[in-house]
Amino acid sequence: MSEELLSRPRYGEAFWRTHHEAWKRSELNQREYCEVQGLSLKAFGNWRSQFKAEPAAPERKLLYRRDGVSHTPSHTFSHTLSHVTYPTSATAEDPVIVPVRAGHRRRFSESDRAHILAEANKPGASVSEVARRYGIARRVLCRWRQEQIKAQAEKPVFVDVEIIDGEVSP
């Protein structure tokens, strides 16, 4: 009898947790799964009850602001712009905003930046709302505005000069 116990394989928690997860994904009931995998139904049931007794991992909470849910990296369904390469409902002037990918930064063309800044500069427009609509942070939009003002200040300014024939007074 002792030789039988020693020769019997002992399975750890990781083994049973893997089988438990696989069983939850399968469409088999507990008895059918154990028969297919060659597992002890009693041992599987004991481990299953132990896993069920564990506290569930806390769900991620959404942060709320006055205007509703704060912006998350995965865009909400309320976006007015299409996220496809070839927009069907958006006009040709509207920029196509690519969704955020983990670990990557989006690049906006100068024309897209100009379009977004023009929308934010309209009278009565909220910078935060415009930024949220396009999936960017408000501070990014403010930085673009500062860069635009700086670029305009650095441009050479041409002044109209009118030359009139006449005497120059000293």
CNS distance restraints for C-alpha pairs under 8 A (distance, minus, plus):
assign (resid   1 and name CA) (resid   5 and name CA) 6.55 0.50 0.50
assign (resid   2 and name CA) (resid   6 and name CA) 6.26 0.50 0.50
assign (resid   3 and name CA) (resid   7 and name CA) 6.07 0.50 0.50
assign (resid   4 and name CA) (resid   8 and name CA) 6.18 0.50 0.50
assign (resid  11 and name CA) (resid  15 and name CA) 6.02 0.50 0.50
assign (resid  11 and name CA) (resid  16 and name CA) 7.26 0.50 0.50
assign (resid  12 and name CA) (resid  16 and name CA) 6.72 0.50 0.50
assign (resid  13 and name CA) (resid  17 and name CA) 5.93 0.50 0.50
assign (resid  14 and name CA) (resid  18 and name CA) 6.04 0.50 0.50
assign (resid  15 and name CA) (resid  19 and name CA) 6.40 0.50 0.50
assign (resid  16 and name CA) (resid  20 and name CA) 5.95 0.50 0.50
assign (resid  16 and name CA) (resid  44 and name CA) 7.17 0.50 0.50
assign (resid  16 and name CA) (resid  47 and name CA) 6.67 0.50 0.50
assign (resid  17 and name CA) (resid  21 and name CA) 6.18 0.50 0.50
assign (resid  17 and name CA) (resid  47 and name CA) 7.90 0.50 0.50
assign (resid  17 and name CA) (resid  51 and name CA) 7.75 0.50 0.50
assign (resid  18 and name CA) (resid  22 and name CA) 6.17 0.50 0.50
assign (resid  19 and name CA) (resid  23 and name CA) 5.96 0.50 0.50
assign (resid  20 and name CA) (resid  24 and name CA) 6.27 0.50 0.50
assign (resid  20 and name CA) (resid  44 and name CA) 7.91 0.50 0.50
assign (resid  20 and name CA) (resid  48 and name CA) 6.71 0.50 0.50
assign (resid  21 and name CA) (resid  25 and name CA) 6.41 0.50 0.50
assign (resid  22 and name CA) (resid  26 and name CA) 6.21 0.50 0.50
assign (resid  23 and name CA) (resid  27 and name CA) 7.66 0.50 0.50
assign (resid  23 and name CA) (resid  28 and name CA) 7.09 0.50 0.50
assign (resid  23 and name CA) (resid  29 and name CA) 7.93 0.50 0.50
assign (resid  23 and name CA) (resid  30 and name CA) 7.34 0.50 0.50
assign (resid  23 and name CA) (resid  33 and name CA) 6.57 0.50 0.50
assign (resid  28 and name CA) (resid  32 and name CA) 5.82 0.50 0.50
assign (resid  28 and name CA) (resid  33 and name CA) 5.70 0.50 0.50
assign (resid  29 and name CA) (resid  33 and name CA) 6.15 0.50 0.50
assign (resid  30 and name CA) (resid  34 and name CA) 6.25 0.50 0.50
assign (resid  30 and name CA) (resid  41 and name CA) 7.61 0.50 0.50
assign (resid  31 and name CA) (resid  35 and name CA) 6.26 0.50 0.50
assign (resid  31 and name CA) (resid  41 and name CA) 6.44 0.50 0.50
assign (resid  32 and name CA) (resid  36 and name CA) 6.18 0.50 0.50
assign (resid  33 and name CA) (resid  37 and name CA) 6.13 0.50 0.50
assign (resid  34 and name CA) (resid  38 and name CA) 5.64 0.50 0.50
assign (resid  34 and name CA) (resid  39 and name CA) 4.71 0.50 0.50
assign (resid  34 and name CA) (resid  40 and name CA) 6.46 0.50 0.50
assign (resid  34 and name CA) (resid  41 and name CA) 5.84 0.50 0.50
assign (resid  34 and name CA) (resid  44 and name CA) 7.53 0.50 0.50
assign (resid  35 and name CA) (resid  39 and name CA) 6.45 0.50 0.50
assign (resid  39 and name CA) (resid  43 and name CA) 7.78 0.50 0.50
assign (resid  39 and name CA) (resid  44 and name CA) 7.08 0.50 0.50
assign (resid  40 and name CA) (resid  44 and name CA) 6.09 0.50 0.50
assign (resid  41 and name CA) (resid  45 and name CA) 6.05 0.50 0.50
assign (resid  42 and name CA) (resid  46 and name CA) 6.16 0.50 0.50
assign (resid  43 and name CA) (resid  47 and name CA) 6.24 0.50 0.50
assign (resid  44 and name CA) (resid  48 and name CA) 5.97 0.50 0.50
assign (resid  45 and name CA) (resid  49 and name CA) 6.16 0.50 0.50
assign (resid  46 and name CA) (resid  50 and name CA) 6.33 0.50 0.50
assign (resid  47 and name CA) (resid  51 and name CA) 6.19 0.50 0.50
assign (resid  48 and name CA) (resid  52 and name CA) 6.15 0.50 0.50
assign (resid  49 and name CA) (resid  53 and name CA) 6.24 0.50 0.50
assign (resid  50 and name CA) (resid  54 and name CA) 6.76 0.50 0.50
assign (resid  62 and name CA) (resid  69 and name CA) 6.99 0.50 0.50
assign (resid  62 and name CA) (resid  70 and name CA) 7.60 0.50 0.50
assign (resid  63 and name CA) (resid  69 and name CA) 6.26 0.50 0.50
assign (resid  63 and name CA) (resid  70 and name CA) 5.89 0.50 0.50
assign (resid  64 and name CA) (resid  68 and name CA) 5.65 0.50 0.50
assign (resid  64 and name CA) (resid  69 and name CA) 4.60 0.50 0.50
assign (resid  64 and name CA) (resid  70 and name CA) 5.60 0.50 0.50
assign (resid  65 and name CA) (resid  69 and name CA) 5.96 0.50 0.50
assign (resid  65 and name CA) (resid  70 and name CA) 5.98 0.50 0.50
assign (resid  71 and name CA) (resid  75 and name CA) 7.30 0.50 0.50
assign (resid  71 and name CA) (resid  76 and name CA) 7.81 0.50 0.50
assign (resid  71 and name CA) (resid 132 and name CA) 6.60 0.50 0.50
assign (resid  71 and name CA) (resid 135 and name CA) 7.26 0.50 0.50
assign (resid  72 and name CA) (resid  76 and name CA) 7.73 0.50 0.50
assign (resid  73 and name CA) (resid 100 and name CA) 6.06 0.50 0.50
assign (resid  73 and name CA) (resid 135 and name CA) 7.85 0.50 0.50
assign (resid  74 and name CA) (resid  99 and name CA) 7.18 0.50 0.50
assign (resid  74 and name CA) (resid 100 and name CA) 6.82 0.50 0.50
assign (resid  75 and name CA) (resid  79 and name CA) 7.34 0.50 0.50
assign (resid  75 and name CA) (resid  99 and name CA) 7.16 0.50 0.50
assign (resid  75 and name CA) (resid 135 and name CA) 7.12 0.50 0.50
assign (resid  79 and name CA) (resid 133 and name CA) 6.11 0.50 0.50
assign (resid  79 and name CA) (resid 134 and name CA) 7.75 0.50 0.50
assign (resid  80 and name CA) (resid 133 and name CA) 7.35 0.50 0.50
assign (resid  81 and name CA) (resid  90 and name CA) 6.51 0.50 0.50
assign (resid  81 and name CA) (resid  94 and name CA) 7.78 0.50 0.50
assign (resid  81 and name CA) (resid  95 and name CA) 7.98 0.50 0.50
assign (resid  81 and name CA) (resid  96 and name CA) 6.85 0.50 0.50
assign (resid  81 and name CA) (resid  97 and name CA) 7.23 0.50 0.50
assign (resid  81 and name CA) (resid 134 and name CA) 7.85 0.50 0.50
assign (resid  82 and name CA) (resid  87 and name CA) 5.88 0.50 0.50
assign (resid  82 and name CA) (resid  88 and name CA) 7.76 0.50 0.50
assign (resid  82 and name CA) (resid  89 and name CA) 7.48 0.50 0.50
assign (resid  82 and name CA) (resid  90 and name CA) 6.81 0.50 0.50
assign (resid  82 and name CA) (resid  96 and name CA) 6.64 0.50 0.50
assign (resid  82 and name CA) (resid  97 and name CA) 7.40 0.50 0.50
assign (resid  83 and name CA) (resid  87 and name CA) 7.53 0.50 0.50
assign (resid  83 and name CA) (resid  96 and name CA) 6.41 0.50 0.50
assign (resid  83 and name CA) (resid  97 and name CA) 5.89 0.50 0.50
assign (resid  83 and name CA) (resid  98 and name CA) 5.69 0.50 0.50
assign (resid  83 and name CA) (resid  99 and name CA) 6.57 0.50 0.50
assign (resid  84 and name CA) (resid  96 and name CA) 7.30 0.50 0.50
assign (resid  84 and name CA) (resid  98 and name CA) 7.49 0.50 0.50
assign (resid  85 and name CA) (resid  96 and name CA) 6.96 0.50 0.50
assign (resid  85 and name CA) (resid  98 and name CA) 7.97 0.50 0.50
assign (resid  87 and name CA) (resid  91 and name CA) 7.76 0.50 0.50
assign (resid  87 and name CA) (resid  96 and name CA) 7.23 0.50 0.50
assign (resid  90 and name CA) (resid  94 and name CA) 6.30 0.50 0.50
assign (resid  93 and name CA) (resid 115 and name CA) 7.94 0.50 0.50
assign (resid  94 and name CA) (resid 112 and name CA) 7.76 0.50 0.50
assign (resid  94 and name CA) (resid 115 and name CA) 7.42 0.50 0.50
assign (resid  95 and name CA) (resid 112 and name CA) 5.30 0.50 0.50
assign (resid  95 and name CA) (resid 115 and name CA) 7.41 0.50 0.50
assign (resid  97 and name CA) (resid 134 and name CA) 6.93 0.50 0.50
assign (resid  98 and name CA) (resid 106 and name CA) 7.14 0.50 0.50
assign (resid 100 and name CA) (resid 104 and name CA) 7.16 0.50 0.50
assign (resid 100 and name CA) (resid 105 and name CA) 7.22 0.50 0.50
assign (resid 100 and name CA) (resid 106 and name CA) 6.74 0.50 0.50
assign (resid 101 and name CA) (resid 105 and name CA) 7.51 0.50 0.50
assign (resid 108 and name CA) (resid 112 and name CA) 5.96 0.50 0.50
assign (resid 108 and name CA) (resid 113 and name CA) 6.30 0.50 0.50
assign (resid 109 and name CA) (resid 113 and name CA) 6.25 0.50 0.50
assign (resid 110 and name CA) (resid 114 and name CA) 6.06 0.50 0.50
assign (resid 111 and name CA) (resid 115 and name CA) 6.12 0.50 0.50
assign (resid 112 and name CA) (resid 116 and name CA) 6.19 0.50 0.50
assign (resid 113 and name CA) (resid 117 and name CA) 6.00 0.50 0.50
assign (resid 113 and name CA) (resid 144 and name CA) 7.55 0.50 0.50
assign (resid 114 and name CA) (resid 118 and name CA) 5.97 0.50 0.50
assign (resid 115 and name CA) (resid 119 and name CA) 6.31 0.50 0.50
assign (resid 116 and name CA) (resid 120 and name CA) 6.25 0.50 0.50
assign (resid 116 and name CA) (resid 130 and name CA) 7.53 0.50 0.50
assign (resid 117 and name CA) (resid 121 and name CA) 6.04 0.50 0.50
assign (resid 117 and name CA) (resid 141 and name CA) 7.29 0.50 0.50
assign (resid 117 and name CA) (resid 144 and name CA) 7.68 0.50 0.50
assign (resid 117 and name CA) (resid 145 and name CA) 6.89 0.50 0.50
assign (resid 118 and name CA) (resid 122 and name CA) 6.44 0.50 0.50
assign (resid 119 and name CA) (resid 125 and name CA) 7.33 0.50 0.50
assign (resid 119 and name CA) (resid 130 and name CA) 7.29 0.50 0.50
assign (resid 120 and name CA) (resid 125 and name CA) 5.69 0.50 0.50
assign (resid 120 and name CA) (resid 126 and name CA) 6.59 0.50 0.50
assign (resid 120 and name CA) (resid 127 and name CA) 5.38 0.50 0.50
assign (resid 120 and name CA) (resid 130 and name CA) 6.02 0.50 0.50
assign (resid 121 and name CA) (resid 125 and name CA) 6.71 0.50 0.50
assign (resid 121 and name CA) (resid 127 and name CA) 7.96 0.50 0.50
assign (resid 125 and name CA) (resid 129 and name CA) 7.81 0.50 0.50
assign (resid 125 and name CA) (resid 130 and name CA) 7.54 0.50 0.50
assign (resid 126 and name CA) (resid 130 and name CA) 6.30 0.50 0.50
assign (resid 127 and name CA) (resid 131 and name CA) 6.09 0.50 0.50
assign (resid 127 and name CA) (resid 138 and name CA) 6.66 0.50 0.50
assign (resid 127 and name CA) (resid 141 and name CA) 7.50 0.50 0.50
assign (resid 128 and name CA) (resid 132 and name CA) 6.05 0.50 0.50
assign (resid 128 and name CA) (resid 137 and name CA) 7.88 0.50 0.50
assign (resid 128 and name CA) (resid 138 and name CA) 5.39 0.50 0.50
assign (resid 129 and name CA) (resid 133 and name CA) 6.07 0.50 0.50
assign (resid 130 and name CA) (resid 134 and name CA) 6.45 0.50 0.50
assign (resid 131 and name CA) (resid 135 and name CA) 6.09 0.50 0.50
assign (resid 131 and name CA) (resid 136 and name CA) 5.12 0.50 0.50
assign (resid 131 and name CA) (resid 137 and name CA) 5.88 0.50 0.50
assign (resid 131 and name CA) (resid 138 and name CA) 5.40 0.50 0.50
assign (resid 131 and name CA) (resid 141 and name CA) 6.55 0.50 0.50
assign (resid 132 and name CA) (resid 136 and name CA) 5.97 0.50 0.50
assign (resid 132 and name CA) (resid 137 and name CA) 6.90 0.50 0.50
assign (resid 132 and name CA) (resid 138 and name CA) 7.52 0.50 0.50
assign (resid 136 and name CA) (resid 140 and name CA) 6.72 0.50 0.50
assign (resid 136 and name CA) (resid 141 and name CA) 7.46 0.50 0.50
assign (resid 137 and name CA) (resid 141 and name CA) 6.82 0.50 0.50
assign (resid 138 and name CA) (resid 142 and name CA) 6.33 0.50 0.50
assign (resid 139 and name CA) (resid 143 and name CA) 6.08 0.50 0.50
assign (resid 140 and name CA) (resid 144 and name CA) 6.21 0.50 0.50
assign (resid 141 and name CA) (resid 145 and name CA) 6.27 0.50 0.50
assign (resid 142 and name CA) (resid 146 and name CA) 6.31 0.50 0.50
assign (resid 143 and name CA) (resid 147 and name CA) 6.15 0.50 0.50
assign (resid 144 and name CA) (resid 148 and name CA) 6.07 0.50 0.50
assign (resid 145 and name CA) (resid 149 and name CA) 6.25 0.50 0.50
assign (resid 146 and name CA) (resid 150 and name CA) 6.12 0.50 0.50
assign (resid 147 and name CA) (resid 151 and name CA) 6.03 0.50 0.50
assign (resid 148 and name CA) (resid 152 and name CA) 6.19 0.50 0.50
assign (resid 149 and name CA) (resid 153 and name CA) 6.24 0.50 0.50
assign (resid 150 and name CA) (resid 154 and name CA) 6.30 0.50 0.50
assign (resid 151 and name CA) (resid 155 and name CA) 6.43 0.50 0.50
